[in-house]
Amino acid sequence: MSHITHLLVQRIASELDTHLRVAVSDKFTKASVVKPHRFQASPIDNPVYVYVTTGDPDDPTLVDGRITLDDMEKLGMKLPAGEIGGGHYWWRRGTIYMGAYYTTQNVTQNNAANYAQTIRGRTEYYAERVNVADLVDDFGERAYYLMVISGNLTEGGGPENQYLWRGKMVWQALTHRPY
């Protein structure tokens, strides 16, 4: 059996793998690993990595939420958010984590920053284009569309001439679960 959040994570990771790893030839911006769920390998061996998860392990307050009637107005939808017999609309939420570890590539700080921001831009661009409208889980919940709602990319510490960039994007998908 499968829940809609698992299907969403699988779809996002699969699409990002195509556009961040398979289709990229530049060794500084090509992802070594793009995967669903937590990245558990060495970033030294996999200097550019992306992983997709539900929720946010760094922020336990990022949870799925039911859409209220006020939310429907903001979305420009005239649908019942929780009518008896009509089911519920949800925001299913998760995170895309990115890392770019330029520790052995002998690049300048400016180039490392440019490469990391290119990875971020590519990730944002393709994440927002993931089609989820065909996903239906074993409980009848259907996804409609996905959007990136926030993101960051920051430079971390490390020895001189070694540049570590880490970031994340929060995504949410509109879904409907019938009664």
C-alpha positions as CSV (number, residue, x, y, z in Angstrom):
1,M,0.0,0.0,0.0
2,S,1.2,3.5,-0.6
3,H,0.2,7.0,0.8
4,I,0.1,10.1,-1.4
5,T,3.1,11.6,0.4
6,H,5.3,8.7,-0.5
7,L,4.2,8.9,-4.1
8,L,4.9,12.6,-4.2
9,V,8.5,12.1,-2.8
10,Q,9.1,9.3,-5.4
11,R,7.9,11.5,-8.3
12,I,9.8,14.6,-7.3
13,A,13.0,12.6,-6.8
14,S,12.6,10.8,-10.1
15,E,12.1,14.1,-12.0
16,L,14.9,15.9,-10.3
17,D,17.2,12.9,-11.0
18,T,16.5,13.3,-14.7
19,H,17.2,17.0,-14.7
20,L,20.0,17.3,-12.1
21,R,22.0,14.2,-12.7
22,V,21.2,12.4,-16.0
23,A,20.8,15.5,-18.2
24,V,23.8,17.5,-16.8
25,S,27.3,17.1,-18.2
26,D,29.1,19.9,-16.2
27,K,31.1,18.1,-13.5
28,F,30.7,21.0,-11.0
29,T,26.9,21.2,-11.2
30,K,26.0,17.6,-12.0
31,A,24.4,15.9,-9.0
32,S,26.2,12.8,-7.9
33,V,23.1,11.5,-6.1
34,V,19.4,12.5,-6.3
35,K,17.2,10.3,-4.2
36,P,14.0,10.0,-2.2
37,H,14.4,10.1,1.5
38,R,17.5,10.9,3.6
39,F,20.9,11.1,2.0
40,Q,23.2,8.8,4.0
41,A,26.4,8.6,2.0
42,S,29.5,10.7,2.2
43,P,29.3,14.2,0.7
44,I,33.1,13.9,0.0
45,D,32.4,11.0,-2.3
46,N,29.1,12.6,-3.6
47,P,29.9,16.3,-3.7
48,V,26.6,17.4,-5.2
49,Y,23.6,15.7,-3.7
50,V,19.9,16.3,-3.6
51,Y,17.3,14.4,-1.6
52,V,13.5,14.7,-1.2
53,T,11.6,13.9,2.0
54,T,8.2,14.5,3.6
55,G,8.1,17.1,6.3
56,D,11.3,18.7,7.4
57,P,13.7,16.8,9.8
58,D,15.1,20.2,10.8
59,D,11.7,21.8,11.5
60,P,9.1,19.5,13.1
61,T,6.5,22.3,12.8
62,L,6.4,21.7,9.0
63,V,3.4,19.4,8.8
64,D,0.6,18.5,6.4
65,G,-2.4,20.6,6.9
66,R,-6.1,20.5,5.9
67,I,-7.3,23.4,3.7
68,T,-9.9,25.6,5.3
69,L,-12.6,27.6,3.6
70,D,-10.4,30.7,4.0
71,D,-7.6,28.9,2.1
72,M,-10.1,28.1,-0.7
73,E,-10.8,31.8,-1.1
74,K,-7.1,32.5,-1.4
75,L,-6.7,29.8,-4.0
76,G,-9.6,31.2,-6.0
77,M,-11.5,27.9,-5.6
78,K,-15.1,27.7,-4.8
79,L,-15.0,24.1,-3.4
80,P,-16.1,22.9,0.0
81,A,-13.0,22.3,2.1
82,G,-14.5,19.7,4.4
83,E,-18.1,19.2,3.5
84,I,-19.7,16.1,5.0
85,G,-19.5,13.5,2.3
86,G,-17.2,15.6,0.2
87,G,-13.8,14.7,1.6
88,H,-10.9,17.0,2.5
89,Y,-8.4,19.1,0.6
90,W,-4.8,18.9,2.0
91,W,-1.5,20.6,1.7
92,R,1.0,17.8,1.7
93,R,4.4,19.2,2.6
94,G,8.0,18.2,2.3
95,T,11.6,19.3,1.8
96,I,14.2,19.1,-0.9
97,Y,17.7,19.2,0.6
98,M,20.8,20.2,-1.5
99,G,24.5,20.0,-0.8
100,A,27.5,21.1,-2.9
101,Y,30.8,20.2,-1.3
102,Y,33.7,21.7,-3.2
103,T,36.5,20.3,-1.1
104,T,38.7,18.5,-3.6
105,Q,37.8,20.2,-6.9
106,N,40.2,23.2,-6.6
107,V,37.7,25.9,-7.4
108,T,37.6,29.5,-6.3
109,Q,35.1,30.7,-3.8
110,N,33.3,32.8,-6.5
111,N,33.1,29.8,-8.8
112,A,31.9,27.5,-6.0
113,A,29.2,30.1,-5.2
114,N,28.1,30.3,-8.8
115,Y,28.0,26.5,-9.1
116,A,25.9,26.1,-5.9
117,Q,23.5,28.8,-7.0
118,T,23.2,27.1,-10.4
119,I,22.2,23.9,-8.6
120,R,19.7,25.8,-6.6
121,G,18.2,27.5,-9.6
122,R,18.0,24.2,-11.5
123,T,16.4,22.4,-8.6
124,E,13.8,25.2,-8.1
125,Y,13.0,25.3,-11.8
126,Y,12.4,21.6,-12.2
127,A,10.8,21.0,-8.9
128,E,8.0,23.5,-9.8
129,R,7.5,21.7,-13.1
130,V,6.9,18.2,-11.6
131,N,3.6,16.9,-12.8
132,V,1.8,15.2,-10.0
133,A,-1.8,15.3,-11.3
134,D,-1.8,11.6,-12.2
135,L,-0.9,10.4,-8.7
136,V,-3.6,8.6,-6.7
137,D,-2.8,6.6,-3.6
138,D,-4.3,3.4,-2.3
139,F,-6.7,5.3,-0.1
140,G,-8.1,7.4,-3.0
141,E,-6.2,10.6,-2.3
142,R,-5.4,12.4,-5.5
143,A,-2.6,15.1,-6.0
144,Y,-3.4,18.1,-8.2
145,Y,-0.3,20.4,-8.3
146,L,3.0,21.0,-6.6
147,M,4.8,24.2,-5.7
148,V,7.9,25.3,-4.0
149,I,7.0,27.7,-1.2
150,S,10.4,28.6,0.3
151,G,14.0,27.9,0.0
152,N,17.5,28.9,1.0
153,L,21.2,28.1,0.2
154,T,24.0,29.0,2.6
155,E,27.7,28.7,2.6
156,G,29.1,26.8,5.5
157,G,32.4,26.4,7.2
158,G,35.4,24.5,6.1
159,P,39.1,25.0,5.6
160,E,40.4,27.6,3.2
161,N,39.9,26.7,-0.5
162,Q,37.1,24.3,0.5
163,Y,33.6,25.5,0.0
164,L,30.5,23.9,1.5
165,W,27.0,24.9,0.4
166,R,23.8,23.5,1.9
167,G,20.3,24.4,1.2
168,K,16.7,23.3,1.2
169,M,13.4,24.0,-0.5
170,V,10.0,23.4,1.0
171,W,7.4,22.1,-1.3
172,Q,3.7,21.6,-0.9
173,A,1.2,19.7,-3.0
174,L,-2.6,20.3,-3.1
175,T,-4.4,17.0,-2.7
176,H,-8.0,15.8,-2.1
177,R,-9.0,12.8,-0.1
178,P,-12.6,11.7,-0.6
179,Y,-14.7,10.2,2.1
